[in-house]
Amino acid sequence: MYPGEALWWLLFASWNLALIYGDLRYRRVPNALIVSGCVAQLLWLAAALLAPGWGYPPRWTGGLMTLLGFLSAVPFLPLWTRRLMGAGDVKAIAALGLLMGWAPLLMTLLMASLLAGLHALLYLSASRFLALSARLRQIPYAAYLGVSALSVASMPLNSAWYSWCSSWCSTAS
């Protein structure tokens, strides 16, 4: 374990908790939060390259996978232009891709989409019997991304889920 690994985990967890709180409470993802996460990760990677012994972020999969993770937000842009997804959600996907890399981001997207689908089903079933506010209709996808990212990042590397997705993601690329 290198000296800054605990610090990286603390920053990663804090960033995701801020993402979750902001999206659940205000249904907004602040640009300052997105920029701070991206800048912190880029500075961390620069320090890892320039300072031997500092170490890369935990589970860092390399520059190409990090870039692919960041660019994974591009397919979601048409959803944003059609107002089916918020801009903060798309930016959160890009930031998480930079923080986690491509394979863990795909697992995060899968888990977050399942949570968002469950949210939609619960809203539809409850709205038949109760008068719910329009605010509850908005799905806090960035919050679900944050919860999923914390789950995926803390998942053991030898778990069946992680092994399956990593092997599938590496063959898909």
N, C-alpha and C positions, 0 to 999 in steps of 0.2 A: 504494500500500500504506500503510495506516495504522499508527501506532506499535505497537499491541498485537497485530497479526495473528500474528506469530511466537509470542507468548505464548499466544494462544488455541490455536494448533496444538499447542504443547507440552503444554498442559493437557489438550486433547482426546485426544492420543495417550497421555499418562500415565494418564488415566482409563480408557481402553479397555484398556491393557495390564494395569492393576490388575484390571479386570473379567475379562479372559481368564485371568490367573493364578489369581485366587480361585476361579473356576468349575472350571478344570481341576484345580487342586491339592486343593481342599476340597469341590468340588461345592456351593458356597454363594456367594451374592452378598450381601455385607454391606450392611445398611441404611445404614450410615455412608457407604459409597461412593455409593449411589444419591442420598442427600440431598446429599452434597457436590457431585456433578455438577449436580444441579438448582439448588442455591443458587448455585453458581459461574456457571451460565449466566444465571440471573435477575439476578445482580449485574452481569454483563457487559452485559446488555441495558439495565439501568438506567443504567449508566455511559455507554453509547452514546447514550441518549436525553438525558442531562443534560449531558454534556461534548462539545460540538461538536469534531469532529476526532478523537475517540477511535475511532469507527467501530464498526459492527456486526460480529458474527462473520462470518468468511468464508462466502460462499454463503448468508447469512441470507435467507430467503424471505419474511420479514414475520411479523407477530404472529399472523395467522389461520392460516397454514401451520404455525407453531410450535405453536399451541394444538391444531390438528388432529393434529399429530405426537404430542403428549403424550397426547391422548385416543385415539390408535390402540391403546393398550393395553387399552381397555375390551372389545373383542371377544374378547380372550384370557382374560378373567375366567372364563367357563364352563369353559375347559380347566383352569384352576387349581382351581376348585371340584370338578371330577371327578378331581383329582390326576393329570391328564395332562401338566401343566406346573407347574413350580415357581413360587412367588410371586416369587422373585428374578428369574426370566426375564421375568415380566410387568412388574415394576418397571423392569427394564433397558430394556424396550421403551419405556416411558413416558419414561424419562430420555433415551434416544437420540432419541426424537421431539422432545423439548424442545431437545436440542442440535443436531439436524440439520434438523428440519422434516419435512413430510409426504412429499414426493416422494423425497428420499434415504432416508427410513426405509423406504418400500416396497421400494426396491431392496435395502436392507440385509436386510429380512425375507425377500425372495426368495432372496438368496445364503445367508443363514444356514439357511434351511429346506432348501436343496439340500445344504449341508454336513451338517446333522443327518440327512437322509435317507441320505446316503452312510455316515455313522457307523452308523446302524441296519442298513443292508445288510451292512456289513463285520462288525458284531457277529453278525448272524444267520448269515452264511456261516462265520465263524470258530468259532462256538459248536457247529457240527456236528462239528468235528474236535478241538477243544480244550476243556478245562474252564476257562471264563473266570469271573472273579469277578463278583458281582452289581453291584459298583461300576461296571464297564465298561458295564453295561446302561443305566445312567443317562446320558442324552445331555446334555452340557454346552452347552445352547442359548445361554446368556448368553455363553459363550466364543466361540461361532460368531457371535453378534451383534457382539461386539467386533471380531473379525477382519473381518467383512463391513463394519462401520462404517468401519474404517480404510481398507479398500479403496475403498469408495464415496466417502469424503471426499477421497481422494487421486486419484480419477478425474478426468481432464480434462473440463471442461465441454463441449468439442466432440467428445467420444467418441460413438460410435454408441450404446452402451448408455445413456449419460446422456441423450442427446438423445431416444432412443426412450421411455425411462421418464418423463422430464419431460413430454413431449408427451402420453403416455398418461395420466399422473396428473392433468394439468391438464384433460383432457377428461372424466376420470372424476368429477371433483368438481362 
